[in-house]
Amino acid sequence: MTVIFSKACELGLQAVLFLSIKKEKVIFNAEEVSNELKVPKEFVSKVLQILTNSGIVGSKKGKSGGFYLAKSPANIRLIDIVEAIDGLEVFKSCVLGFHGCSSEKPCPVHDKWGKLRDEAFKMLSEETLEQLKEKTIQKITSL
């Protein structure tokens, strides 16, 4: 169940984590990523193209083309992927969708959501792909 991020963002996080555990500049086509993550190839292609436009993922065209990490895993934070696909609005807006929700005019869950939102943003901003490498390997191999 998606709570905060779109399905595209979830897939983007998974795909970039997958690429981060492979050797640098090794190219994987969308079908290979799709098979590893058990998601439709077309969806993988679309999301990886968004990440290519943002500079997180690189691509090579042609018969032997595909996708690879454009930066070192130590230089990619989870928040970079979230921002590229979903943007950062979820960390600024009311979780219940009320317009004008603020500290002065809070929604029913404003204070509780604010704390959770800030913690989530902090965690995503601090975690790099390099830091998550071992846990990613364990998770990807269990799919």
URUR-V90881 format. One record per pair of residues at least 24 apart in sequence whose C-alpha atoms are under 10 Angstrom apart, sorted by the first residue. I is the first residue (numbers start at 1). J is the second residue. Records with the same first field share a line. If there is no record, write none. Layout:
I=J + J
This chain:
4=86 + 90 + 91 + 95 + 117 + 120
5=82 + 85 + 86 + 87 + 90
6=82 + 85 + 86
7=43 + 47 + 85 + 86
8=43 + 44 + 46 + 47 + 48 + 50 + 82 + 85 + 86
9=47 + 81 + 82 + 83 + 84 + 85 + 86 + 87
10=47 + 81 + 82 + 85 + 86
11=37 + 39 + 43 + 44 + 47 + 48 + 85
12=43 + 44 + 46 + 47 + 48 + 49 + 50 + 51 + 78 + 81 + 82 + 84 + 85
13=47 + 51 + 78 + 79 + 80 + 81 + 82 + 85 + 129
14=81 + 136 + 140
15=44 + 47 + 48 + 51 + 57
16=48 + 51 + 56 + 57 + 67 + 68 + 69 + 73 + 76 + 78 + 81 + 129
17=69 + 73 + 76 + 78 + 128 + 129 + 130 + 132 + 133 + 135 + 136 + 137 + 140
18=68 + 69 + 129 + 133 + 136 + 137 + 139 + 140
19=57 + 67 + 68 + 69 + 73 + 129
20=68 + 69 + 71 + 72 + 73 + 74 + 76 + 129 + 130 + 132 + 133 + 136 + 137
21=73 + 129 + 130 + 132 + 133 + 134 + 135 + 136 + 137 + 140
22=68 + 69 + 133 + 137
23=68 + 69
24=68 + 69 + 70 + 71 + 72 + 73
25=58 + 59 + 67 + 68 + 69 + 70 + 71 + 72
26=66 + 67 + 68 + 69
27=58 + 59 + 60 + 64 + 65 + 66 + 67 + 68 + 69
28=59 + 60 + 64 + 65 + 66 + 67 + 68
29=59 + 60 + 61 + 63 + 64 + 65 + 66 + 67 + 68
30=65 + 66 + 67
31=66
32=66
33=66 + 67
35=143
36=140 + 141 + 143
37=140 + 141 + 143
38=143
47=84 + 85
48=85
50=81 + 84 + 85
51=80 + 81 + 82 + 84 + 85
52=84
53=84
54=80 + 81 + 83 + 84 + 85
55=80 + 84
56=80 + 81 + 84
57=81
72=128 + 129 + 130
73=128 + 129 + 130 + 131 + 132 + 133
74=127 + 128 + 129 + 130 + 131 + 132 + 133
75=127 + 128 + 129 + 130
76=125 + 126 + 127 + 128 + 129 + 130
77=123 + 124 + 125 + 126 + 127 + 128 + 129 + 130 + 131
78=121 + 123 + 124 + 125 + 126 + 127 + 128 + 129 + 132
79=120 + 121 + 122 + 123 + 124 + 125 + 126 + 127 + 128
80=124 + 125 + 128
81=124
82=124 + 125
88=121
90=117 + 121
91=116 + 117 + 118 + 120 + 121
92=117 + 118
93=117
